[in-house]
Amino acid sequence: MSYLKIEGLTKIFDGQVKALDSLSLTIDKGERWSIIGSSGSGKSTLLKLIAGMEVQDEGQVYLEEEKILNPEQKLVAGYDELQLVKQDNGLFPLSTVAENISRPLLQYDKAYAKERLETLLQVFGLEEKRDSYPRQLSGGQQQKVAIARALSLEPQVLLLDEPFSSLDSLQKRGLLDELNLIFKELEITVVMVTHDIQDALLLTEHVCVLSEGKLLRQGSVKDIYKNPETAYVAGFFGPLNQLPGKSKHYLRPSSIKPSPSAGALKGNVLLRRYFPEYDLLTVQVAEGQSPWQLICYERDVSEGETIYMNWEDEDVLTLKEK
């Protein structure tokens, strides 16, 4: 039995713009999924439809085989079982951390509400911040409060809409590590919308890729990385180098082995950029073609040099455009 099932969802705005086009997806209990795609691909619309916060034109969402009703079918939109955390964390500025987290619990038994609050403060490492106000917290801490609040009602599915877009890289890295451990401990189903593949790789095990409202690819991160099928999907995992004269054949930077003396292809080094574990080279390989990018671990190549490049046939990706 499927846990969260999305069946033939279509959403049309202004009578003509298809935000989603007959999209179907099945998510099992406890799985963590990322929804990735370019701006306007329908990611956030899909999340709102799953949460029961938007009206679809066609299709249906099911949670444990029960229909998720939309705002036209339900007096109060949304479900306790499906909690959505938006880009704007929506914290109440004049309420403390403890008050923000426990706000959804105001109508519940006081003993249960207090126990739930203490549990979440402990799980998210916010005990010392319980009496702080949002303005006194870092961006990462504010996001933890927003997610803790969403979990206060013990939902079955947590929906995250670009939750880390306002955080700097240092804040985000630490928060992602913490959330990974928390979600594993809680064994909660997570569906996250993101434009950042690194967030998807660090927090989820499954990915679905959208383009113009259509589902192009779905599956485990490993499977989609190894078998992206299209250049559009493969591009989310990093740069692609197109083989000269072969419109559908590509190499990833990590698949290319630079050599100073001999190789299948030669090029001129335009740029050399330092990274802690390697140099990233930008190389002109053919006139009129976009430069290649490749990784050099030896750090013995300079800008302006001619280098040769080799690769294994099995590393060549044969891809459709989209």
Helices and strands as residue ranges (DSSP letters): E 4-13, E 17-27, E 32-37, H 43-50, E 58-63, E 66-67, E 82-85, H 97-102, G 103-105, H 110-123, G 127-129, G 134-136, H 139-151, E 157-161, H 169-186, E 189-193, H 197-203, E 206-211, E 214-220, H 221-226, H 231-234, G 235-237, E 241-242, E 249-251, G 253-255, E 257-259, E 265-275, E 278-284, E 292-296, E 306-310, G 313-315, E 317-318
